[in-house]
Amino acid sequence: MPQDLIPSLASTLLLAALGSVALAEDSSVTVHNGGFAVVRETIDLELGRGVNELSFTEVTAHLEPDSVILRDASGRRTVQVLEQNYRNDPVSQQLLLSLYEGRTLDFLVGTDKDGQPRTVQGRVIRSGYVPHHNAWNRYGQAYIQRQSALMGQQNQPIIEVDGQLRFSLPGQPLFPALDDDSVLKPTLHWQLQTDRPGKEKTELTYITGGMSWNADYNLVAPEGSTGSEDLIDLTGWVTVDNNSGRTFRSASLKLMAGDVNKIAPGQEADMLYARAEMSNLRQMGYVNQVSEKAFDELHLYTLGRETTLRDRETKQIEMMRAESVKAKRLYVYDGAAIGNNYRGWNPEAIRQDRNYGTVSNNKVWVMREFENTEANGLGLPLPKGRMRFYRQDTDGTLEFVGENVIDHTPKDETVRVYTGNVFDLVGERKQTNYRVDNNRDELFESFEIELRNRKEEPVEVIVVEHLYRWVNWEIQDATDAYEKTDARTVEFKVLLAPGEEKKISYTAHYTW
């Protein structure tokens, strides 16, 4: 062997004894509401020169092994990961049984009359062990289907006792002592090489499944409001779910908001969040628990204090509050009920079918609308989430009156959500004329819409009409003023006195 190679071999082949790694500081967790999170740990690594073997057990059960980043944040030394192994099959009865398939074990079946343990021997034909579900999510739907079939056929153990097969355990299996290769919790095992020995703080970052967050909003309207506008109180909550298989104690919690593209079988990530600026509540001692800032093309929200996220725990944190937000009630009648039986029809078939779009929907929708502006007490990025609406009764109790989901809504945009159908407003829509002339490439279609107000107060109903026969059209003989809202939609705004019934009509002239 050449003498000039001996020093380098001596330095690189030095293998330190297998050791464990402990956390040096509290954890930091950034949760996305697409079912995953980014975990950052600061760990103490004491390494010798050359190759070191270390194991780290404070990881989740849904860690993505290929997302692991291990680096010396100070930059004082280089740490090279020669090999990484992720073990996520902690010792269990089923796992140990699988290791003894084809072998004979003692099974504890009770005690004899002297109180001594009584055992029988059984040979493990099949353990009934099925691999952990983390692998299912990793390898996609086809793998899940195969494993589901496997579970249905092979999740029962088969034990041979006295020449007979049993599809259950004859008793409590008694196993020999664990070997050094067994794991009691999910574990990362590394072979690390460094150019500088000693103890340094090292940053560990990885992506894990099993964690998510979402936003919810509760909106409370005062009692007895009969107008079209309410002054509502809005409270926003964030709900964090931790099903990662690990508890994070005294963790710094961040929430990432925005539409993040993440490849995952059968899963899409969508995320957003919010903050509040309410001077009147600050004067009362209210302080936002969550601060917000723009981050890349996203929004990052940070809880202003450390918190503990226990495994299998759902945690809720109030993240915003606003008072006296002006919110309108809108009554909308979209009378054309077009069923799924027309799906896939081409424009020519639609023009030739006299009955297309003539089935009437008699329900009038109620919608809630408010401006997400500072002038209206808001002006903050609202994440996608569920909005629940309540109204206060005369006795002071809150009654639930509807809910829906809003999409991510930036500041200075309008929030409009459907919350149900109006009990005391009725709509009816019918076709009164239909004439198509294929020689002149034109079509005339007329409709009559009747609205009936059974309320004891006046209302305004927005009547939405879709020009679905063709893209070239004009409205003729309309009884009421209308507004063109897009290329194939018009809206009529109809005022109705208490108890009033009113009809509007129009003719649509199509050409092609």
N, C-alpha and C positions, 0 to 999 in steps of 0.2 A: 504494500500500500504506500503511495507517495506520502512523504512526511508532511507536506504542506496541507494535506487534507485532515490530518489528525486533530488539530485544534478545533476546526469547524464542526467535525463530527462529535467531538466531546461536548461542545456547547449545545448542539441541536438535539442530541439524543438523550440528554439528561431529562428523565421523566419524574416529575414530582409525585409524591404520594397523593392518592385520591382524597380530595377534601370537599367540604361543603361551603357554600357561599351564603352569607347572611346579608339582609338589608341593612344599609347604612343610614338611610334617611326615609322619610315618609314617601308614599307613592303619589304619583300624579296620573289622573285618568281623564282622557278626553273622550266623551261618549258621543257617538253618532246615532241618530234614531233610525238607522237602517239595520240595526241588529248587530253592531260591532263597536269596538272601542280601541283606542290607542293607549297602551299602558307604558309609563315611564318609571323606572326604578333607578335609584342610585345604590350601588352595591360596592362593598369593599372586596377588592381582589388582591390577594397576596400571592404573587407569582414568583417562581424561581426562574433563572435564566434557562431558556429552552422550552421543552414541552411540559405542560401541566394538565392534569386531569381534575376537573371540578364538576360538582353537581349543584343545581339550584332548584329548590322545591317550591318556592313561593310564586308559582305561575298558575294560570287558569287551566281549566279543563277543556277550553275551546281555543287555545293558542294556535295561531297559524305559524308553523315552524319556519317557513321560508320568509316570514316577515321580520324575524329577529335581527336587531342591530345591536351590536356590542361594541362600544367605543370608549376610549379615554377622553372625556370631554375637555380635560385640561390640555391635551395634545402633547404631554410630556413623554409618552411612550407609545409604541405601536403594539397593539394586541391583534394577533392573527388567529382566527378561528380555523383550525385545521379540520375539525370534525365536530358536528353537533348531532345529538340524538335526543329526540323528544319521546318520553315514555308517558303514555296516558292510559294505561291499563293498571290502575292500582289494584293491589291484592284484594280479591274477593273470593267467596266460596266457589262461585262458578268458574272463575279463572283458575283457581288451584285445582278444581276437578278436571279442567281441560288438560292440565299438565300431567295428570295421572290417568289419562285414558289408556285402557289396556292393562292397567295395573290394579292390584288389590289393596284396599284400604280397610281400616277398622271404622265401624259406624257405631256411635253410642246410641243405644235404644232404651236405656233406663237404668234402673238399679235392681239388684236382687233383694231377697228378704233381709240380708244383712247390711243393706245400704251400700253395697259395693257396685261400682260401675259394671254394667252388662253391655257387651259389644257383640256385633256380628261382623263377619267379613264379607265384603262385596267387591266384585270386580267392576270397574268403571268402563262400561261399554261406550256410552256417550255422555258427555258432561252437561249438555244443554247450554253451553256458553255461546253467546253471540257477541261479536266485536262491538266495542263502544260506539255510540251513535255519532261521535265527532267525525269519524271516517265517512259516515253516510253523507253528511253535508258536504264533505270535501270532494267526493267523487261523483256527485250528481244523481239525477233521478233514476237512471238505469240501475245504478248500484243500490239505491234505496229499495227499488222494487225487488231486486235479487235478494237483498238481505231480509226484506219483509217476508218473502217466500221461505227463506231459510228459517226465520224465526217461527213461522207457522208450522214448519215440518220438523224442526230439530231443536226447539227450545226446551223440550222435556228431556231430563236425564234418563238414561237407561242403566240400571245396575243389575248385575247378575249375582243372585244370592242362592246358594245351594242348588245351582243348576237351573234356576228359574229367573226370568227377566222381569224386572219391575220398572214401570214408567214413573218412578218417584224414588226419592232417597229413603232407604230403610231406617235412617236415623241421622244423627248429627255426625258428619264426617270428621275424622281425626287425622290431621296432617302432620308430617314431620316439621321440624323447625324451618323457618324461612332461610333461604340462602342469601348471600350478599347482593345478588342481582335483582332481588325483588324490590318493588317500589310501593310505598304506602300512599302516595299522592302524586299527581302529575309532576314530572321532573324533567328539567333540561340538563343534559350531561354534555360537557364540552371537553375537547382537547385544544388547549390554547398555547400559543407560542408568543413569547415577548422578547424584546431586545433589552429590556431593562427590568431587573428583578426588584422586588419590594412591594409595598402595600400602597395601592392607589384607589381612589374613588373612581368607579367606572359606571357609565350610563348604559342601561339596558332598556331597549324599546321594542315593543312588539304589538301586533294587532291580534285581538281576540274576539271571538263571537260571544254570544250569550249576554250582551249588554245593549240596552237601547234607552232612548228617552223620547218623550212626546210632550206637546203643549196642549193644555186644555184651558178654555175660557168660560167663566161664568158671568153672565150679563143679567142684571136685575133692573127691571123697569118699575116705576112707581104704580100705585093702585089708582084706579079710577080714570085713567087717561082715555079720552075719547077722540083726540085729534090724531093727526098723521105723524106727529113727532113726539118722542119721549126723551127724557134726560135719564140715561141709564148709568149704572155703576158697573164697571168692568174689572174683574179680577182674573189674572192669568197665573196658571200653575204649570210647573214642569214636573213630570213624573219620570223617575229613573228606575228601570228594572235591572237588577243584577242577577243573572242566572249563569254566571261564568264559571261557577265551581270554586270561587275564591272570595274571601272577605278582604276588603281594603280598609284598613283602619287609619283614621286621621289622614285621609287622602285629600289632595288638592283636586277639586272637581272642575272640569271644563266641559262645555257643551258646544259641539261644532254644528253650525247651521248653514244650510245651502244644499244644492243638488250635487252630491259627490258620486262620481262614477266608480263603482267598485264591482269587480267581477265576482259573482257568487251564484251557484246553481239555484235557479228559481227565486232569486232575490234581487231586489233593486233598492238602492239606498236613496232615500229622500229625506232632507233635514232642514230645519230652520228654527229660530228662537226669537226672544224679544226682551226689551228693557222698558222702563217707564221713567218719565220725568214729570213729577206732580208736586209743584211747590206747596200746594195747600196741604198735602199729606205730610210733606217734610216738616212743615211747621208744627204738625201734631206729633212729630217724633218718628214718622215712618221713614225707613231707609231701605233702598233697594238692596236685596241680598245678592243680586246678580249684576255684574258690569258687562258691557258689550263693546266690541270693537270690530272694525272690518279686518278680515284676515284673508289675504289672497283674493279670490272671488267669492269668499264665504263670509260668514259672521261667526265670531268666537265669543262665547259667553263664559264668564268665570264666576264661580261662587266665591264670595268674599271671605269665606272662612273654611277651615278644614271640616270634613265630614266623614263618617264611617259608612261604607257601602257593604252591608252584610250579604253573603251569598243567599240567593232565593228571597231577597227582600225587595219590596217596592217602596221607594222613597218619594215623597212629594215635597216640593219647595215652592213657596209663593215667590213669583219673580216679577210681578208687576201689578199695579192697581191704578185705576183712573176713575174719577167721579164726574158726573154731569156731562157725559158724552152725548151729544145730540145724535139721535138715531131715528130714522124715518121708518114708518110702516108703509109698505107698498102692496097694493092689491093688483095682481096680474092675472089676466085671463088669456091663456094660450089654448084656443078651442079645438085645434086640429089634433085628433088622436090617430096617429099613423102607426099601425101595428108592424110587428116583425115580418109578417107575411109578404111585405113589399121589399124586403131586403134584397139587394142585388139587381133591382129593376133598372133598366136603362132609361134615359130621358124620353125617348120616343114612346116606350110602353107606358110611361107615366102620363104623357100627354093624351094618349088614346084611351086611357081608362077613366071613364066618367066618375067612378066612385073613389078614385084615389084622393085621400085627404078629406073625405066628407064625413067620416065618423066623428061625432061631437063629444068632446070632453066637457062635462058640466061643472067641474071644480074650478074655483077661483083660488089662486095661491096667495098666501101671505108671505112677504119677504121683508127682511130687516136690512137696512142700509145705513152705513155711517162712513164719514170721511176719516181716514187715518192721517190726520193732520195735527200739528201742534195747536192750531187755533181751536181744534175740537177736543183738546185735552189728551191727545195721543201723539202722533207723529213719530212712530217707532216701528222698526221692522217686525212684523208679526209672522210667526212661524206657522206652517201648516199644522192644523189641529182642530179639535172639536169645540164648537161653540154651543153652549147650552143657555137657553133663554128662560128666565123666570119673571113672573109678575107678582107684585105684592098685592095680597087681598086686603079687604077693608079691616079684617081682624089682625093684620100684621103678618100673616103667614105668607110664605113664598110658594107659588104654584108653578110647576114646570109647564111651559107652553110651546116647546119645540127645540130642535137642535139640528145642526148640520156641520159639515167639515169645510173649513176654508183652506185655500191653497196658500203658499208663501206669498205674503203681501208686503211690498216695500212701503216705506213712509210716503205720504202724500197720494196714496191710491185709495180707491173706494172699495169697501167691503160690502158685498151684497150676498145674503144667504137665504135660501128657501127654508121655512120652518114648519110648513103644514098648509092645510086647506082651510078656507074661511067657512064657518058654519052658516052664516046668514047672508051670503052672497051666492048667486046662482048665475051661471052662464049657459047659453045655448047657441049653437052655431049650425046653420044649414045652408046647403047649396040651393040657390034659386034659379040659376040658369047655367047651361053648359053648351057651348057650340064650337066645334072645331071645323075649320075649312082647310083641308090639306092642299087644295089647289092654290090657295093664296098664302099658305104657310102661316096661318094665324088661328088663335083660339081665344074665345071669350068665356069667362067664368065669373059668376056673380055669387056673393054670399050675403046672408043676413045674420047678424049677431045680436042676440037679445040678452040684456043684463037685468037682473032683478035684485034690488036692494031690500032685504028684510030687516035691516038694522034700524035703530032709532036715531041714527045720526047720519049726516051726509058723508059720502065717500067718493074717492076718485079711483077708477079702475083703468089700468093700462091694458088695452087689448092688443095682443101681439098676433100679427098675421104674416104667414110665410108664403112667399111667391115661389112655389116649388115646381111649377110646370116647366119653366124655362128661364134663362138668364135675361132675355130681352122682354121687358114688360112695362106697362104704364097703368096707373090707376085712373079709372073713369067713374063718373057719377057717384062719388063718395059723399055720403050725407054729413060726415064730420071731418074736421081737419086731421091730418095724419103727419107723421114724421118718418122719413126713410132712415132706418138705423144701420143698415148695411146693404149689400148688393141685392139681397133677396128677402128683406124683412122690413115691414112697416109697423108703426105703433099708433093707435088711436088712444087719446086720453079722454075718458068719459066721466063726467060728473053726474052723480046720482043723489037725489034728495032722499030723505027717509021714506021708505016704502015705495019708491019710484021704480017703474019698469021702463026700460028704454031700448030702442032698436037702432042699430046703425047698419048701413049696407054700403057695398062698393062693387065695382066690376073691374076685374083684372084682364087687360088685353095683352096677350102674348104673341110675339112674332119670331120666326126662325128662318 
